[in-house]
Amino acid sequence: MRSILKATVLAVAMGASAPAFAAGGGGSGTSMDAPSAKPADPNYAAAKKMIEAKNYAGAMPLLQQVVASDPKNADAYNLMGYATRKSGNPNGALQYYNTALGLDPKHIGAHEYIGEAYLQLDRLPEAEQHLARLDQLCTFGCTEYRELKAAVANYKAGKKPTN
């Protein structure tokens, strides 16, 4: 009976964390697809490819079109924040990350990225709040948690993050 209970708990926990992985868009900028019933927005897909190629400025107009047609697209807002931060404006990225988190408070990618932006802005307490939130969301740990944890540790060791 005990092994059945453990297996059930594990299955539930893995199932609960699976949507978070799919919806996030974590540290690498490559796992940003969310499965959905509606067809993928071609502007979103093109913007994602541009971001992967580090063409952040080129991605922004496409992402703006995505949120104009789908204002509740937390993934697009997260990518807008990422592109803005990687373009050298971590303060400007905060609005997009906060919008993404307002739409999806469990968006693990946005939690990681906003934490990284806060570190760039020398706002360690806010970064640690998002690290703590990721610790709650990632039951068995996740890449986003590990990357933000490493960034916080590096920050504390005197290695200030760059874009």
Secondary structure as GFF3:
##gff-version 3
##sequence-region A 1 163
A	DSSP	alpha_helix	2	24	.	.	.	ID=ss1
A	DSSP	alpha_helix	42	52	.	.	.	ID=ss2
A	DSSP	alpha_helix	56	69	.	.	.	ID=ss3
A	DSSP	alpha_helix	74	86	.	.	.	ID=ss4
A	DSSP	alpha_helix	90	103	.	.	.	ID=ss5
A	DSSP	alpha_helix	108	120	.	.	.	ID=ss6
A	DSSP	alpha_helix	124	137	.	.	.	ID=ss7
A	DSSP	alpha_helix	143	156	.	.	.	ID=ss8
###
